[in-house]
Amino acid sequence: MRSCHRLIVLVALLLPSASAFAQSRQVPAPEQQSPVILYNASIHPVTTASIDNGYIAFDNGRITGMGSGRPASVAPGTTEIDLEGMHVYPGLIAAQTRLGLVETSAVDVTNDHNELGDVTPEVRAAVAINPDTDLIPVARANGILVAMTLPTGGTVIGRSAIIRMDGWTWEDMCIAAEAGLVMNWPSVQPRTARWITKSADEQRKDIAKNLDRIDKLFDVAEAYVAAHEHDPSMKTDLRFEAMRPILAGEQPLFVWAATAAQIESAISWSIKRGYQIVIVGGYGADEAIASLKTHDVPVIINGTHRLPARRDDAYDRPFTLPSVLEEAGIRYCIAPGSGAGSERNLNHHAATAVQYGLSREDAIKAITIDAATVLGIDEMYGSLAAGKSATLIVTDGDPLEMTMQVKHAFIDGRKIDLSSRQTEMYEKYREKYRQRGLIDN
């Protein structure tokens, strides 16, 4: 009993320290209080030509106008900001992350992305988001202002959420609390490796069983929906209720698939069943171009900073994938990879693609308007135009350059604090060297 008591006390002491890993000091911004005009800047709407020495105006969280020079008339109470030759871009969009669901991978209590069970469509990433995660200030300091966060684990994993990178609660943060259902597509080809003990025939049987399980799950879900519409008094099943928007074609399935065989199998299955599908990961998408193009299936490329998957792949295959898809006319966007804290590198993943054949303009689109289009939020986010959300960044240079710094950020017109734990540490140790007379300022 004494040992049990000591364990309980130890856990009670550790929990506060564990939660401290996930507590940002930033205070969410208040709603926009007055009109704002940013002027003397290069405006980059992304979907139209850039405007040199231009201005952008916004009020109540929406863009009200853009143009050259300065507006002819300014409403009383307007905040005017001279940007002195800086650049204005739409806020960058990270289309595949675990933001708010993971803080420190090595600390279990800060991981809330992987639900127990193989089939959990009722899981909602939105309600598990930690608005105080320290990873959000770090990501938005590099220009990432919108993200989709996905649960992981199992076959039918749960529902993703699209969030703005500021807010007191998950409700404040959500642009779309339910953006679509996430699935892991099973392997569809036998594999050989030292650790694989099953024969090719045994693996083929397992593959057939896995695919049959998926089909049967969706058969039962469709039967449930039909029966429930006929008799609304029948018992509610939360799993199948969560699948309704997918079955009705109102939301997409975000399907993790890496190899060309997986991608083609998932597309074939979705066409047969009449579902919308988005491929996530997509390493082998360059070998499945015919299927992707024929059925207009978009791809979320899960980062370019990775090694080739096979020994006989070209070393630059991950780097050239965006340019190959662009040239083939496939709808795609670039995401920052799955590692906790990797979201801040989104623009660097796009920059790598530029060095391997993608144009700079297409790279910017791949992390702004193309990402918004794939996620279904392009009416409000991803580009700068009158009537769209004033979610934008002000930079001192090209967002694809490592030396670029974000000077200002606005989310739905709200002025965002760009400090983070890193900037606080930077200032702390600059003060150390100032006090010791090693630097002047």
Secondary structure by P-SEA (a helix, b strand, c coil): caaaaaaaaaaaaaaaaaaaaccccccccccccbbbbbccccccccccccccccccccccccccccccccccccccbbbbbbccbbbbbccccccccccccccccccccccccccccccccccccccccccccaaaaaaaaacccbbbbbbbcccbbbbbbbbccccccccccccccccbbbbbbccccccccccccccaaaaaaaaaaaaaaaaaaaaaaaaaaaaaaacccccccaaaaaacccccccbbbbcccccaaaaaaaaaaaaaabbbbbbccccccccaaaaaaaabbbbbcccccccccccccccccccaaaaaaaaaccccccccccccccccaaaaaaaaaaaccccaaaaaaaacaaaaaaaccccccccccccccccbbbbccccccccccccccccccbbbbcccaaaaaaaaaaaaaaaaccccc
